[in-house]
Amino acid sequence: MTENLNLHDATLVAVRVHWADGTCIVEVDHGTLGICFLTFSTMTLLTLPRKQSWGRSVSINSFSMPSTGRYEIEVQSGDLIIIEASEMTLTASVRP
């Protein structure tokens, strides 16, 4: 499911890093799934630009896993968040 996770137009809420254990948690508000937490385990790289070359936006354009252990979140601002980690799990709270 994580390889085909559709986050288009979801709102990027927060990115948190727990340095001691190398966990990165990305919080998004998804129109169908509700508040979701993408938890990346044993993170070795986080690239988190906020240049907003396409203009200000908190919406996600796409989520992809171009290779094993590499995850990319393209924000509609033109920024590309890159996370390298051993795995990713999704926790979602379904809207009522």
N, C-alpha and C positions, 0 to 999 in steps of 0.2 A: 504493500500500500504506500509506503513512504516514497518509492521511486515515482509513483504517479500521483502524488499529492497535489491537488489543485488549490493553490493559495491565491490565485488571481483575484484582485480587488479586496483581499483580506487586509485588515489594518495591522501594521507593525506597531506593537505597543511598547515592547522593551526587549533588550538583550542583556542578559546577566551572565557573569562568569564567576564560578566558584574556583578560585585559583588553586587552592590546596589539592582538590581532587581532579582538576581539569575538566569540569563540567560546564557546558555552556547551555543556557536555557533561553530560547527565543519565545516570547509571548506574542500571540497574534489573536485578533478578534475576527473570526471567520463567519460569514453570513449564514451558513448552514450548520457548521459544527459548534459554533459558540466560541468561548475562550479556549484557545489551544496552547499547549506548551510543547515545543519541540525541544527535546533534551538530547544534547550531543555529548556522548561519553568519551573520555580520554581524548579531549580536544588537544590538538597540537598546533593549530593555526586558526587565528581569527583575524580577518581583514574587515574593518568596519568604517568605510569612508562615509562622509556626509557632505559631499561637495554640491549636491543638488543641481547638477548641470542641466537637467531637464525642467527644473523648477521645483518648488516645495511640494512634497507629497509624503504621506504616511502609508500609502497603499502599496501593496505588493503587486508587481507585474507578473513574476513567475518564480517558481521554485524548481530546482533541478538537481540531479545527482549525476554530473557528467562522467565521473569515474568512481571507483570504489573508494569510499572514505572521504570524498570531496562533495560538499553540498554548497549550492549557490542560491541566494535569494536576491533577485533583482527587484529593486524598489522603483516605483514609478517616478522617482526623482532622478533616475539615471544612475544611482549608486548600486554597486554590486557587493553584497556581503558574502564573503567566502569563509566557510568553516571546514576544517579538516579534522575528522574525528573517527574513532573506531566504529561507532554506530549511532543511530538516531532512533529515538522512540517518540511517538506522538500520544499525548494525553489530551482528550477533548471533553468538554462539558456540553452536551447536546442542549440546544435551546428548547424551552418548553413549547 
